[in-house]
Amino acid sequence: MELHQHTQLLACLKEAYRDNTVVVTFTQWDGEEEDEQVTQFQGTLSDIVLSDNKFGTKDLQLTFAVDEEQVVEILMELPAEEEDLAFQDEKTLRVFGTEAELVITLHT
């Protein structure tokens, strides 16, 4: 299922993934050089914030509890245009950011 609106994306994250153990793959590109950085971990999605930023786009901030002491925060920029923001299938959500992609899969 394609998600085209920010409100749809937030609802999907909150209903299907928040407070669940997930496997996360976050890929970020460094602008002009096209070097990619890939971060992978498993944790529990605990907080979701979507806000406007000073560049006219949106910031999606996700907080994951990896264990009792470690927390990982992901901040990614989303396009302001509400089209092709994400895709969800049975267990996986792919979020398409401006210079990043986030894949969240429910841990089974």
N, C-alpha and C positions, 0 to 999 in steps of 0.2 A: 504494500500500500504506500503510495506516495503521499508525503506531507508537504503542503504548499504554504501553510500559514504558521506564523510564530505561535499562535494560541494552540494549534493542533500539536505542534512539537512539544510545547510545555505540558499539555495534557497527557500525551503519550509517555513522556519521561516520568511524570508523577504517578500515573496509573500503573504502568507496566514495569518500571525499573527502580523507582525510589524504594528504599528499604529492602532491596533484594541484592543478593550476591551476584555480581556481574564480572565478566572478563572484558577488559578495556584495551583497545588499541587506538592510540592517538598518533596521527601522522601530521607533521607540520612542515611546510616548505618555507625556506628563507628567501622570499622574494625573488630577486634577479638571479641569484646563483643557482636556484632550484635544488639546493642541498636539502635532503629531507631528514628529519629527525623522527624516529619512531619510539614511542613509549608504550610498554605493555605491562599490565598488572591485573590483579584480581582484587576486588574490594566491594564494599556496600555503598551504593549511591545514597548519600544522606541529605544533600542540599542542592537546590536548583534555582538559579537566579538569571533572569533575562533582563537586560537593561539597554537603554540607548547610550551610545558613546559619542564623543566629540567629532567623529568622522562621518556621522550620518548613517552609520550602520548599527548593528546590535552586538552586544557582548553576551555570550552564554558562559556562565560560570557554574561548574559542577564540582561538588566536593564528595570525595570518596574516602571512607574509612577502610584502610588496608588491614590494619590490626588495631589492637587496643591503644597503641601509642602513635601510629603513623597515619597521617592524613595526606591525601594527594588532591590538589586542586588543579582543575583544567579550565583555562580561560581561552575561549575561541571566538573569533569575530564571525558573525553571520551576516549575509547580505541583507540590506534593508528591504529589497524586493521580496515579496512573498511568492516565490516559485522555486520548485525543486530544492527545498530545504533539507529533506530527509527521505529515507525509504525504510519501511519496516516490513519484515516478514515474521514468521512464527516466533523466533527467539531473538532476533537481531535487529538493531536500529543503526542505520548509517546516517550520520549528520554531516552535511557538506558545508564547510565554512569557507571563508574568503581565501585563506591560505592554509587550510587544514581539513582533515577528515577525521571523524570520531566514529569508531565502531564499538557498540556496546552489545554484548551477548549475555543473555541470562545463563547463569552457571547451573548445570544440572548434575 
